[in-house]
Amino acid sequence: MSDFIPPHPPRLPRPPTPWERVRLGRQNLLATFEEQAFGYEFMSMKLLAREVFLCNTPESVQFAFSTHNDSFERKSPGHRRSLEPLLGDGLFVSHGDVWRRRRRIVAPIVHVSRLAEFAPVMVETAQGACHRWAGLGPSAEIDALNEMAQLTAEIICRTVFGRQLGRERALQLVEGFTDYQQRVGQMDFLSLLGLPEWLPQPHPPGIYRSVRRVHKVLDELIAGHRANGDRDDASIVGRLLDARDEETGAPLDTRALRNEAAVLLMAGHETTANTLAWTWYILSQVPDVEAALHAEVDRVLEGRPPTLADVPKLVYTRAVLEEVLRLYPPVPLLTREAVRDEKFHTCHIPEGSLIVVCPWLLHRHRLIWPKPDHFIPERFLPGGFRPTSKFAYIPFSIGPRICTGMAFGLTEAILTIATIAQNFMLRLVPGHRVEVACRLTLRPGERLPMWLVPRRPLVGEAADTGATPAMQAAGTAAAGAADGPAECPYHRETARE
C-alpha cells in the first residue's frame, strides 16, 4: 500500500475572514480552505453579502443534488458568469426547461450504449501519440499536460466531428480553451456583493478574443458538416443535426448546436486531459503502483491494442484512475443557487443563497476516508475500503445533473492509460515542482515536463512480473468481469439511465 502523499495547496491554520477568502480565491480557489474544513459536515457562512451553505457529507450532498435538486438546480451566478461567454446556454450552464430539453437531446447521443462506436477512435488517437513520441528519440522531453490536452482534444474532436478530423483543428481548440481558462475570473466578486444580475459586469481583458477563436473553429466545422450532409461516420454533431426533441419535435438551432458542441469539447478534453496528466505524474512517483499497472496491462492485452472489451478486465488500472479522480476531482467546486426557500434539518436556506458541494473537501474528508491525503488505489479494488454511499465520491457530480459524458470519460481514460503504458513510462524532469492550480478545472500547474522512457509489453511473462497482493486481487476480479462498458462503482444505476 502506497505511502505517497501527492501535492496539495497549504492549508490555512485558522478560518480566514470573508475578505481574505475572496482575496485568496481570486488566485486559487483551493487555497481558501482551512485545516478544519476537511472535517466540516454542514455549515453556513456569510461571504460578503451572500449566505453560503457548505454540504460536506453524503447526506447533505444527497439533499442538495438529488432529493431536493429542483430547489438547487440553477448554477451559481459566478459559475454561469464564468462560462456563459464560451458555452452560452449549453447544458453545463443552463437550467429549467432549457436544460431539460437539451438533456433529452444530448444524453442519448453520448450514452454508455454508444461506447462501442467511440472506443476505436480513443485507441487510434492514443496510438498516434505513441507513434509520434517514438520518433522523438529515447528520453525525449514532453510537456505531458499539453500532450494530454492535445490527445484528448483530438479524441473528442474526432468523436464530435468525425474520425477524419486531424490534429491541427484539435490544436486550435486546445489553444482557445486554454487561453480562455487562463483569463477567466476565479471569484465573482460583484455577485458576492448581492448586485442584480441584470447589472452589466465587465469580463477580464481578452475573454471575448478567446471566445471568438473557439467559436470560429466550431462554426466552420459545423457548417462544413452541415454542407457535406454525411451522417455515416457516427459523429456526435451529425446526430445532433438529426436529433429532435421527443416532446416538441424541434431540432437544435445553429447557436444551440454550437453551444452544446462547445460543452462537449470543453468537458471532453479539459477534464480528462488533467486527470491523465495527474495519473502520469503520480505513477512516476510510486514505482510499485506503476509496476502493478504495467503487469496488468501486459497480462490482459498480451501486446495487442486495447479494445472496449478489455476495459472491465483492467481492474487495477481503473482503481488507479479512480483514486486519481478522488484526490484531484476535475471540477473541485460545484456551486448552485437556491431558487426557493428550503430547510436542511433545522437549518433554514433562503432563496438566493449559494449551495457549495466541494469534491476537493468531500473526497479528502477525514471522517469518511482513512488516510485521506494518501494515494491508495487499493481503496477501489474489490474488498477495498471505501464509503458505502455513492454521495461520498462525486468526480462527475451526481443526481439529475450528473455529467452525461461520465462513461465516455472513464472509458477514454482507461483505454488511453493502457495504450500509452504499453509503450512508455513517463518520468518527471528533475527539479520541476508540481503544484495544484485551480481555475475552472484542477491542473498540475501550467506545464508538466516529463521524459519519455520506451518500454515493451512483456508478452507471455505476466507470471514473472512480481504481482503484488493488490494485483492478485485485481486479477481475480478481472477474471470474472463480463465484457462491457466502463461504469463508475458509485453510479452504476445512473450510468444505465
N, C-alpha and C positions, 0 to 999 in steps of 0.2 A: 504494500500500500504506500502510495507516494506521500512524502512529507513536504512537497514543494508548495510554496505559497506564492502564486503569481502576483504581479504588482497591482496595487490599488492606491487611490489618492490618500494622502494623510487624513486622518480623522480628527475633527476638532475636539479638544478636551472638554468643551462645555457647549451648550446650545448657543448659537450666535444670535445677535439681535436681528430683527427683521431687516434693517438696513444692511447689516453685514451679510446676511444670507443673500440678499439681492445682489450686492456687490460681488460676492464670490461666484454666484450663479451666472453672472454675465461672462465669466471666463470658463468655468467648468461646473456644470450642474452637480456633479458628484463630489465636488469639493465643499458643498454646503452642509454636509451631514456630520453631526457629532457622533462620538462613540456610542452614546446611549441609544441612538436612532436604530441600531441594529438589534435592539430588544423591544422597541415600541410595538404596541399592538394596534390600538386605535386611539388617535389623538386629534385634537383640533388646535389651531393656532391662528393668529391674526397676522397676515402678511400684507403690510401697508393697509389698504382699505378692504382687502378681501379676506373672508373667512375660508380657511383651508382645512380640509379633513384628510388625514392620512389613514388609509386602510392597509394594515400590515400584518394581517393574519388570514389564513384561509377562509374563516367565517366572514370577515369583513369584505374580503375580495369577492366572495360569492354574493354577498348582499349587493355590492355596488355594480358588479359586472354581469350578474346573472339574474338573481331573483327580483331585483329592483332595477334592472338595466334601463327600463323605459324612463325612469326618473333621471338617469345619468348617461343617456346615450350620446348627448352632444359633447363633442370635443371642446376643450377649454379654449377661451379666446386666444391665449398665447399660442396654443397648438395650431389653431386654424390660421392665425395671422402668419405664422412662420412658414406654412405650406401652401396657402391659397394662391400666392403668385405663381407657383410652379404647377400645382395639381388642380387648381380651380375647385370645382365641386366634385372631384374624384372620390372614390369610395373611401379612401383613408381619411378624408376631411368632412364629408357630408354627413347629414343626419336626417332623421324624419323620413318623409315619403321619398325624397330623392335617394337617400341611402338605401331604402328598401327596394325601390325599383331597380337601381343599379346592381344591388347584390343578387337579385333574381336573375339578372342577365349574365353577370360576370362569374358567379360561383360555379355554375355547371361547366363553364369552359375551362377552368383550372382545377376541376375536381380530381380527387385521387384516382378515379377510374380512367383518367386520360394520361396517366403517367407512362404507360407503355409507348405513347406517341412521343413523349418528351425525353425519355431516358437516353435513347440513342444520340440525340443532339448533345446532351450533357457529356457523355463519354467521348464522342468525337471531338468536341471542343477541348476537353481536358487533354486528350491525346495530342491534339495540335499544339498545345502549350508545351507538352513534354518534348515533342519533336523540335520545336523552336529552341527550347533550352539546351537540348543535346548539341545543337550547333554552336552554342556559346563557348564550348570547351569546358574541361574539368575545373571545378572550384570557381566557376563564374559567379559574380555577384549580381543579385537582382534586388529590386525593391518588392518584397513579397506582397506588401499591401497593394501596391499599384498593379502588380501582376494578377492578383486575385480579383481586383476590381475589373480589369480588362477581360479576364476569363469569364467571370460571372455575367458581365455586361454582354459579352458575345453570346453566351448561352441564352440569356433572356431575350436579346435582340433576335436571334435566330428562331427562338421559340415563338416570339410575338409576331415577327415579320416574315418568317420563312427561313428554311435551312440554308439558303444560298447567300444570306446576308453576311458580309465579311467583317473583319476586324476594324477596318477604317471607320465605318459608321459607329460601331460599338465604342471605339476610342473617342470619337466626337462626343458621344453621350456621356461617357465617363468624365471627360474634362468639364462638360457643362454641369453635371450633377455635383462634382467635387467643388467646383468654383462656387456654386450656389450654397453648398453647406458651409464653406469657409466664410461666407459673407452674412449668412442669416443670423439674426439676433438670438441670443440664448434665453434671455429673460424679458418677457413682455412687460416692461416697466409701467407703461401707461394703463394697461388693463388692470394691473395690481392696484392702481390708484382709483379704480372703480369708474373710470371715464366711459361714457357711452360708446358703443361700437361704431355708431354712425359718424363719430368724430374722425376726420382724416388723421391718419397716423403715418409718418414717413417711414419708409423702409431703409435699411442700410444702403450706402452707396454701392452701385454695381449690381444690385439684386436683379433688376429687370434686364440688364445686359445678359446675365447668366440665363435667365428665363428664355430670352429670345433665342439664345444658342440652342437650348434643348428643344424648344417648340419648333424652330425652323427644321431641324432634323426630323422630328416626329411628323410634322405636316408633310414634308417631302416623301417620307416613307409611306404614310397613309395614302397620299394622293397617288403615288405610284402603284400601290397595291390595289386601290380602287379602280384605276385606269386599266390595269392589267386584267382584272376580273378573274384571276386564277384562284380558285378555292381548293385546289387539290393537294396543297402542301401541308395541310393540317395546321396552318399558322393560327395563332390566337386572334390576330387582327382580322383575318379572314372570317373567323367565326363571329367576331364582334360585329363585323359588317353585315353578316347574315342574321344575327340574333334579333329577336323580337321579344318585347315584354309579354310574358304569358297572360297577363290580365288585360293589357290595353292593345297589344299587337303593334306597338310603336317601336321603331328602330332607334338606335342611338344617333343623335345628330353629330355633325362634324366636331364641334367643340367637346361634347361629352366623350366621343370616341378618343380624341386626343388626351383628355384628362385621364381616362381610365388606362390608356396605354402608358401615360407618364407614371401613374400609380404602380402599375405592374413593373415597369422598368426600375423605378426607384426602390421599391420593396424587393424586387427580384435580384438586383445586383448589389446594392449597397450593403444590405444587412448580411447577406450570405458571404460577400467578399470579406467583410470584417471578421465574421466567425471563422472563416478559413484561415485568415491571417493569424488570428489568435491561436488557432489549432497548431499551425506550423511553429509558431514561437514556443508554445508550451511543450510540444513534442521535442523540440531541440534542447529543452531544459531538463527533461525527465527521460533518460535513456531507457529505463526499464519499461516504461509505458510505450515508448516508440518501438522497442524491440517486440513487445507483445502485439502491437498493432501490425507490424510487418509480418510477424509469424502468421497471424490470422489471414491477412491479405494473401500471402503466398500459399497458404493451405487451401483457402476457399477458391482462389482464382486459378491456381496452377499455371501461371504465366500468361493467361489469356486476358483480354479486356473484360471488365465487369459488365454485367447486364442487370436489368431490373430484378431478375430472379435471384440475384446474389445478395440483394440488399438485406433480406431477413436473416441471411447467414452471417453477415458481418456484424456480429453481436458486440464484440469488443470495440470495433471501430465506431459503432453507434453510441456506445457508452462514453467513449472519449468525447465525441461530438456533444452529447447531451450535458456532460459536465462542463465543457467549454461554454455552452449556452446558459448554464446555471450561473457561472462566475461572470460571464460577460454577455448578459442578455442584449440582443441587438438594439432594442429601444428600451433604455433603462428606466424611463419615467413615463407613465401613462396618466394623462390628466383629462378629467371630464368636468362638465359644468352641470350643476343641479338645475333642472328645468321646472321643478316644483319642490315644495317643502317635503321633507322626508324625516324619518326618525330611525336611528340605529340603536336598538335597546332604549336607553333613556336619553340619548343624545339627539337634540333637535338639529337638523341640517336644513338651513333656509335656502329658498330658491336663489340662484345666482352664486352660491358658494362653489368653491373648487373641491373636487374629489381627486385625490392623488393615490394611485396604486404604483408602487415603485418596485419593479422586479429586482433592481440593484439591492434594495434593502431586504425584500422578502426572500430572495434566493440565498442571502447570507445571514438570515435571522438566526441568532444563537440559540433560541428556544425551539427551533424547527430542524436545523441541520447540525449534526455533530461536526466539529472542526470546520466551520462554515467557510473560512478563507482558504482552506487547503484544496488542492486539485486531487480529487479521489474518484476516478472514473468507475471504480467498483461499486459506487452507490447505485449505478444504473444497470448493473448486471443482475441476472436472476438471483434472488435471495439477498441482494444488497439492501442496505438500509436507506430508505427514502420515505418521505411523508406519504401517508395513505391518501390524503386529499389531493385531488388534481388542481385545486386552487392554491397550492403551495408552490407550484412550478409553472410559470406562465411566460416562457420566452416568446410565444406568439400571441400574447394576450389570451383572453378566454371569454366565454359567453357568446352571445349573438354576434359580437364584433370581433371574434377570433379571426386571425389572418386567413384569408381564403387560400393563400399560397403556402400554407404550412407543410402539407405533404410534398409539394413541389420543392420547397427549400430544404427539407430534411433529405429527400432523395438526391437532390443535386449535390449537397454537401458530402453525403456518404460516397456517392459514385466518384466525385472529384478527389476526395481523400484517397480512396482506393486506387484510382488511376495514377495519381502522382506518386503515392507511396510505393507503388510497384517499381518506379523508375528512379526516384530521387529521395535523398534525405536533405533537409534544409537546416543550415547551421547559422545561428545569429552571428553577425560580424562582431568580433571582439571590440569592446569599448562602447558599443551602442546601448543606450539605456532606453528601455521600453517604458513608456508612460501612458496612462489611460487618458484618452482625450474624448470628451463627451460634448458633442454638439447635437445634431438631430439624432445621431446614432453613436454607438460606442466603438471607438477605433484605438488601435495600438499606436497612438501618435500620428504624425503626418506621413511617416515613411517607416519601413521595416526592412533594413538591409540584411540580406541573408546570402550565404554561399550555397551553391548547388553541389551536392555530392552524389554522383551517379551510383546506382545500385542495380542489382539484377534479382528478380524473384528467385527464391531457392526452390525451384520446381522439384517436387518429389522428396524434399528434405525436411518437411514440416515436423517430422518426429524428432529431428536433431536440433530444433531451434531453442530448446530450453524453455518450454512454455511454463509460465507462472501459474499459480493456483487460479488467478483471475482468468487467464487464458483458458485453463481447463474448464472453468465454469462457462465461459463464453462458447467454447467448442461444444459442450454438451447441449447448450441452448440452441446453437445453430443447427446441430444435427437434427433437431426436431422441428425446425422452423419451416413453415409452409411457404412456398413461393408466393410473392405478392408485394404490394406497395409498402413503403415505409409509413409507419404510424407513430405518433408520439405516445408514450405509455400513459400519459395523463389525459389524452384527448382522443382515445380510440373511437368513442361513440360520436364525438363531434366530427371527426375526420370522415366518417361514413355518411354524414348527413347529406 
